[in-house]
């Protein structure tokens, strides 16, 4: 386990316009695998069929562009996470997961409880947004798009699509990893 991979990932989840609280579930995992040389090795993208609320709301489709058709034949969370874990390969390669904000880690934990699964690899997680905002000495959390602009990068693709957000985060990670000394996280 000499090498290490950085798993830059994002999730999309069920959502509704109403204020009535419903338990949200992951409907897309998007991730980019970056090695210690800051090279992108591969990508992972998978839709997930929600268990509790299997119908995607119109609001959710408007926000994410994810449709009912996208999730109809998709695996449920347990199968999807097994595929994600196989892709990450944390038993063979040291992995550090990174997301923009705390939502993603929290949602993985919530869905793993719902499906009675354990995700031991999730303990090696860093909130890239938190590290970046602190590095910039910002009292507020900086959004991904703003962070990219601050680093001279432009956001490309569709916002609120997990794979697109992960690709953009990976580009930002490539630009800031060395100056922020992120390559030594979880050593």
N, C-alpha and C positions, 0 to 999 in steps of 0.2 A: 504494500500500500504506500509506495513512494509518491505516486502522483496524486494530484488533487484536482477535482472539478468543481466549478462554481455553477450551481443550477439557478439561473435567473428565471423566476417563474411568476406567473400571474394567474388569477382565477376569475371567472365570471360566475355569478350565482343568480338564482331565481330572484325576482324583484317585482314589486307592485307599487303603483302610485298611491294606494290607500295607506292610511296611518294604522290600520288594524294590524297588529304584529303577527307575522307568520314566520315560521322557522324557514330561513333561507337554506338552499342547498347548492352545491357547486354544479354548474352545467358545462363548464369548459375549463380545462387545464391547458395552459400554453407555457412552454419552457424552452430555454436556450442553454445548452451546455457549453461552458467556456473553460479552457484549460489554463494552467498557470502562466502560459505565454500570451494569454489574452486572445487566443484564437478561438473562434466559434467552431465547435466540433460537430454538433448536431442540434436538431430541434425536435420538440415533442408537442403534439397538439391533439387533443381528444375531447369530444363532446361527451357529456354524461347525462344519463336519463335520471331525473330526480324521482325520489321515492314518495315523498309526502304530498307534493303538489306537482303532478306530472304534466300539467298544462302550463305552457309558457304564456305569461300575460302579454297583452299588446304593448304595454309600457316597457316590459323587459325586451321585447323584440325591437322596439324603437330605440332603446338605449344601447343595446349590445349588437343588434342585427342578427342575433341568434333566433332561429325560427323553430316552430314545433317540428317541422320536418328534419331539422338538424339533429334533434335529440331523440326522435322516434325509435330508431334502430340502435341508438348508442348504448354502450354498456352502463350498468349502474356503478355507483361509486366504488364498491369493493373490487370489481374487475378492472375499472379504470385505474385505480391506485396501484394495483398489482402491475399493470402495464407500465405505469409511470416509474414504479420502483425498479422494474426490470431494466428500463431505459437508463435510469440514474446509475444503477449497479453499485449501491453503497457498500455492499459486502466486499467488493473487489477494489474499489477506488474511494478514497476519502472524498466526501461530498459536503459542500456547504451550500445550503439553500438560501436564496436571497429574494426578498419581495419588496415592493414599494408600499410600505405601510404594514400595519399589524393585522389587518383584516384577513389576509391570505392564510397566515399561520393559524389564526383563531378559527377560520372556517374549515381548514383541514382537520383540526382537532374536533370541532363540532360534528362534522360528517363522519369522522372515524368513530366517534361515540355512538352516533345513530346506527352505524353499521357494525358496531362491536368489533372494531379493528384497533390494532396498535400500530403506531407509526414511529418506531424508534429513531429513524433517520431524521425526524423533524426536530430533534433536540439541537441539531447543528444548523441553526437558522439565524440569519441576520436581517434586520430591517434596514435596507439600503437607504430608505427615505430618512430614517432617524440619523444614521451616520452622516449622510450628506448634509442635512439641515444643521447638524451640530458643527460639521466642518466649515460650513458657510457662516457660522455664528448667528443663525437665524433663530429668533424666538418662536417663530411659527414653522410648522412643517411645510416644506416646499413641495409643490406638485411636480409630477414627472415631466410634464411639458415645460414648465418653468425651469426646472433643473437643466433640461436639455438645452434650452435657449441660453441659460447662463453659461453653459459650456460650449456655445457656438454650434450646437447641433439642432436640427429641425426634426420634429416628430413626423414619422411617415406611417401611412396606413390608417386603418379605422380605429378610433379610440373606443375603449370598452370592448375590445376583443382580446382575449387572453394572449393569443400568440403574437398579435401586433404589439401589445404593451410589453411583452417579454422581449421581443426583438429590439424595441426601442430602449428598454432598460439595459439590455446587453451592450448596445452601442454606447450608452452612457457609462456603463461599468468599464468598458474598454478605455474610455477617456479619463476616468477618475481613479481607477484602481491603484495605480502607482503613486500619484500624488497624495492620495488618502491612506496609503499603506494598507489597502484592503486585502492584499494577497497573503497577509499574515494572520488573517482572522482565523480563530479556532485552531491555532497551532498548538 
